[in-house]
Amino acid sequence: QVQLVESGGGLVQPGGSLRLSCAASGFAFSSYTMSWYRQAPGRERELVARLSPSGGVTNYADSVKGRFTISRDNAKNVVYLQMNRLKPEDTAVYYCSRANTYWGQGTQVTVSS
């Protein structure tokens, strides 16, 4: 019943921006910390950003701090990842997660000229 569906990925030039969305259903969304992870080819899945249930506490990987912003809309059961000043190193499949127990299918982000 729990479902997480990512969207918003695509091809973007270095220095550009994308906004990812994760639509959640089947659970009390506002009660859970939500996270964005990413996995590049040949790499382990890594935590990108994490946001507390009410949206007041955030954590970011050092590699994205100052460029990415995680946010959530509890009324719509959606968590977002705003990605600015994108670099080729940001290329990966991005996943939405609830407490590392449920995962979406991911959305591809490719940063290239």
Disulfide bonds with the S-S distance in Angstrom:
Cys22-Cys96 2.14
